Amino acid sequence: MKKWIIATAVCIAVLTSLLFIFIPGTIVVNKSLLTGSNLKGLKRVLSADKNWHKWWPGTAAEKSLIFNNNFYSFTDNTFSSIFINIKNNNLETKSSLTFIPVTIDSTKLDWEVQIPTSLNPIKRLQTYIFTRGLQKDIPVLLSNIKQYYTSNASLYNLDIRREIVDDSTMISTFDSTRGYPSTEKIYSLIDKLRAYIGSQQAMATDSPMLNIYSRDNKTFFTRVAFPTNKTLPSKGDIAFRKMLYGGNILTALVKGAPNKADSAIGTMENYLSDFELESPAIPFYSLVTNRLAERDSTKWITKIYYPVMFYK
């Protein structure tokens, strides 16, 4: 009987020694992945934990996300990193997701976990099993980020496209109002241009363009324009305008009320900043939907044009 006790004790001692030999005092899990996303844009969306459920492969709890029985929650973020708490029933640790610039449209993601192990053999083994799971899980999470945020539509929640200016000749007119201009006011200016185009035996080649501007949120300046199939002379408050043919322009389609289009302008300005682009002219709307004919603003389609100097 004593021999069995001694043999068992020896086995336990050997196994314990092996745990301390093969399991280091600190276990490091470090996984990296190169993405095809702009660093600023990717950091912006991932810094908001509400966006993580869009690509998360697991489930969601009240204040955390769950994947393979581990709970992930946000703790803090800095200019270059996001800090994520990871825990299960036995262990809890902090991790960092760091954003490393590679090119203007690619970013390296580096996810690192450092976990000190315990002198308690059982807890040391639990830590080892926990980190072995993270070694498999973190690459899956990184891959899901990469796959989801490969397009502008996902990264900016807006399908921003880089296009070339096709219509370079246009005519425009403007007016000012106290308070935001009504739909009727906007279309009175549009109808004025339509009538002038017809009087010149010319044609509008696209939907009417619109820009509304105010410095004090009291007086609003409304400018409307039409691209035309030929150059038309200026007359009174109707002026000939020209855009650089073959120039660069960003476009995006928005469905909904004007506040959605206004919000999209802000998103496109983030895009310009992210890609270090400069604009030589003001952005404008193209009113695809006739807002007088369709009164339900949730059905309005607006195309946004944002001129840029060049693409990077």
C-alpha positions in Angstrom: 0.0 0.0 0.0 2.8 2.3 0.9 4.4 1.7 -2.5 1.3 2.9 -4.3 1.2 6.0 -2.1 4.8 6.7 -2.8 4.4 6.0 -6.6 1.4 8.3 -6.7 3.3 11.1 -4.8 6.2 10.7 -7.2 3.9 10.9 -10.2 2.2 14.1 -8.8 5.6 15.6 -8.1 6.9 14.8 -11.6 3.7 16.2 -13.3 3.9 19.3 -11.1 7.6 19.8 -12.1 6.7 19.4 -15.8 4.0 22.0 -15.4 6.6 24.5 -14.1 9.2 23.4 -16.7 6.9 23.6 -19.8 4.5 26.3 -18.7 6.4 29.7 -18.3 5.8 32.3 -15.6 4.0 34.5 -18.2 2.2 33.1 -21.3 2.1 35.4 -24.3 -0.4 35.1 -27.1 0.4 37.4 -30.0 -1.5 37.2 -33.3 -1.2 39.6 -36.3 -3.1 40.1 -39.5 -2.7 42.5 -42.4 -6.0 44.1 -43.5 -6.9 46.1 -46.6 -8.5 48.9 -44.6 -7.4 52.5 -43.9 -6.0 52.8 -40.3 -8.0 55.8 -39.2 -11.3 54.4 -40.5 -10.7 51.0 -39.0 -9.7 52.4 -35.7 -12.8 54.7 -35.6 -15.3 51.9 -36.2 -13.6 49.4 -33.8 -13.3 51.9 -31.1 -17.1 51.9 -30.8 -18.0 48.6 -29.2 -21.5 48.9 -30.7 -20.0 48.0 -34.1 -18.4 44.7 -33.0 -21.6 42.7 -33.1 -21.7 43.3 -36.9 -18.8 41.0 -37.5 -18.6 39.0 -34.3 -18.8 35.2 -34.9 -20.3 34.4 -31.4 -23.2 35.7 -29.4 -23.8 38.8 -27.3 -24.5 39.2 -23.6 -25.6 42.4 -21.8 -22.2 44.0 -21.5 -19.9 41.6 -23.4 -19.5 39.5 -26.4 -19.1 35.7 -26.1 -17.0 33.4 -28.3 -16.2 29.8 -27.3 -17.3 30.3 -23.7 -15.0 33.4 -23.3 -16.5 36.8 -22.5 -15.0 39.9 -24.3 -15.6 43.4 -23.1 -14.0 46.9 -23.7 -12.0 48.7 -21.0 -10.2 51.6 -22.7 -8.6 52.8 -25.8 -5.6 55.0 -26.8 -4.5 56.7 -30.0 -3.2 53.4 -31.4 -4.8 50.6 -29.3 -8.0 49.2 -27.9 -7.9 47.3 -24.6 -10.2 44.3 -24.3 -10.9 42.3 -21.2 -11.3 38.5 -21.6 -12.6 36.1 -19.0 -14.3 32.7 -18.5 -15.4 30.9 -15.3 -11.9 30.5 -14.0 -9.7 33.2 -15.3 -9.7 36.9 -16.4 -7.1 38.9 -18.3 -6.5 42.0 -20.3 -5.5 42.2 -23.9 -4.6 44.9 -26.4 -5.5 45.3 -30.1 -3.0 47.6 -31.7 -3.3 49.3 -35.1 -0.1 49.6 -37.1 0.0 51.7 -40.3 1.4 50.0 -43.4 0.1 52.0 -46.3 -2.7 54.5 -46.7 -5.2 51.7 -47.4 -3.8 48.9 -45.4 -3.4 48.3 -41.6 -1.7 45.6 -39.5 -3.7 44.4 -36.5 -1.7 43.1 -33.6 -3.7 41.4 -30.8 -1.6 40.5 -27.7 -2.4 38.8 -24.4 0.1 38.4 -21.6 -1.1 36.2 -18.7 1.1 35.6 -15.6 0.7 32.0 -14.4 0.1 30.9 -10.8 2.4 28.9 -8.5 -0.7 26.8 -7.8 -0.4 23.9 -10.2 -4.1 23.6 -10.9 -4.5 27.3 -11.7 -1.3 27.1 -13.8 -2.8 24.3 -15.9 -6.1 26.3 -16.2 -4.2 29.3 -17.5 -2.4 27.1 -20.0 -5.7 25.6 -21.3 -7.2 29.1 -21.4 -4.4 30.5 -23.5 -4.4 27.5 -25.8 -8.0 28.4 -26.6 -7.1 32.0 -27.2 -4.3 30.9 -29.6 -7.1 29.5 -31.8 -9.8 32.1 -31.2 -8.0 35.3 -31.8 -7.0 34.5 -35.4 -10.7 33.8 -36.1 -11.7 37.2 -34.6 -8.9 39.0 -36.6 -10.0 37.3 -39.8 -13.6 38.3 -39.3 -12.6 41.9 -38.8 -10.6 41.8 -42.1 -13.4 40.1 -44.1 -16.1 42.5 -42.8 -14.2 45.7 -43.3 -12.8 45.2 -46.8 -15.3 47.6 -48.3 -16.1 51.2 -47.8 -19.8 50.4 -47.4 -18.9 48.5 -44.2 -16.0 50.7 -43.0 -18.0 53.9 -43.4 -21.5 52.6 -43.4 -21.7 54.4 -46.7 -20.8 53.1 -50.2 -18.3 55.8 -51.1 -17.0 55.5 -54.7 -14.1 57.2 -56.5 -15.3 58.4 -59.9 -14.3 60.7 -62.8 -16.2 63.8 -63.7 -18.2 63.2 -66.9 -20.4 66.4 -67.0 -18.1 69.4 -67.0 -20.4 72.2 -68.3 -23.3 73.4 -66.2 -25.4 76.4 -65.4 -26.4 77.5 -61.9 -28.4 80.1 -60.0 -28.9 80.9 -56.3 -31.0 82.8 -53.8 -31.0 83.4 -50.0 -33.8 82.9 -47.4 -34.4 83.5 -43.8 -34.5 80.0 -42.4 -33.9 76.8 -44.2 -35.4 76.8 -47.7 -38.6 74.9 -48.4 -38.8 72.2 -51.0 -41.0 74.6 -53.0 -38.3 77.3 -52.9 -35.6 74.8 -54.0 -37.8 73.7 -57.0 -38.7 77.2 -58.0 -34.9 77.7 -58.6 -34.7 74.4 -60.4 -37.7 75.2 -62.6 -36.1 78.5 -63.5 -33.0 76.7 -64.8 -35.1 74.2 -66.7 -36.9 77.0 -68.5 -33.6 78.7 -69.4 -32.1 75.4 -70.7 -35.2 74.9 -72.9 -35.0 78.4 -74.2 -31.5 77.7 -75.4 -32.5 74.5 -77.2 -30.3 72.6 -74.8 -30.7 69.5 -72.5 -30.0 68.8 -68.9 -27.8 65.6 -68.8 -28.4 64.7 -65.2 -30.6 65.4 -62.1 -30.6 68.9 -60.5 -27.7 69.7 -58.2 -28.1 71.4 -54.8 -25.9 73.1 -52.2 -27.3 74.9 -49.1 -25.0 76.9 -47.0 -25.4 79.1 -43.8 -22.8 80.9 -41.6 -25.2 81.8 -38.8 -28.0 79.2 -39.1 -30.4 82.0 -39.9 -29.7 83.1 -43.4 -29.4 80.3 -45.9 -27.8 80.5 -49.4 -29.3 78.0 -51.8 -27.5 77.2 -55.1 -28.9 74.9 -57.7 -27.3 73.7 -61.0 -27.8 71.5 -64.0 -25.1 69.8 -66.1 -25.9 70.5 -69.8 -25.1 69.0 -73.1 -23.5 72.2 -74.3 -22.1 75.4 -73.1 -24.7 78.1 -72.3 -24.2 81.8 -71.9 -24.6 83.4 -68.5 -27.7 85.6 -68.1 -28.6 87.7 -65.1 -28.4 85.5 -62.0 -28.0 82.4 -64.1 -24.3 81.7 -64.5 -22.2 79.3 -66.6 -20.1 77.0 -64.5 -17.4 74.5 -65.5 -16.0 71.5 -63.7 -12.7 70.0 -64.7 -13.5 67.2 -67.2 -11.9 64.0 -66.1 -11.3 65.3 -62.6 -11.7 63.2 -59.5 -14.9 63.1 -57.5 -16.3 61.0 -54.6 -19.9 59.9 -54.9 -22.4 58.1 -52.6 -26.1 57.3 -52.8 -28.3 58.0 -49.8 -31.9 57.1 -49.2 -34.0 59.1 -46.8 -34.6 62.6 -45.5 -32.2 65.5 -45.9 -30.6 64.9 -42.5 -29.3 61.5 -43.7 -27.7 63.2 -46.7 -26.2 65.8 -44.4 -24.8 63.1 -42.1 -23.3 61.4 -45.2 -21.4 64.6 -46.0 -19.8 64.3 -42.6 -18.9 60.7 -43.3 -17.3 61.6 -46.6 -15.3 64.3 -44.8 -14.0 61.6 -42.5 -13.0 59.7 -45.7 -11.2 62.7 -47.1 -9.3 63.1 -43.8 -8.5 59.3 -43.5 -7.0 59.2 -47.0 -5.4 62.6 -46.8 -7.4 64.0 -49.7 -8.1 67.7 -50.4 -11.2 69.2 -52.0 -11.0 72.0 -54.5 -14.7 72.8 -54.4 -17.8 72.5 -52.2 -19.7 69.2 -52.2 -23.2 69.1 -53.6 -26.3 67.0 -53.8 -27.9 65.5 -56.9 -31.7 65.3 -56.3 -32.4 61.9 -58.0 -35.9 61.8 -56.6 -38.3 64.7 -57.5 -39.2 65.8 -53.9 -42.3 67.7 -55.1 -43.7 64.6 -56.7 -42.7 62.2 -53.9 -43.6 63.8 -50.5 -42.4 60.8 -48.4 -38.9 61.8 -47.5 -38.0 58.3 -46.5 -38.1 57.4 -50.2 -35.9 60.2 -51.4 -32.8 59.2 -53.2 -29.9 61.7 -53.1 -26.5 61.3 -54.8 -23.7 63.1 -53.1 -20.7 64.5 -55.1 -17.6 65.6 -53.3 -14.8 66.9 -55.6 -11.2 65.9 -54.6 -7.8 67.0 -55.9 -6.5 63.5 -56.6 -6.7 60.0 -55.4 -4.1 58.3 -53.2 
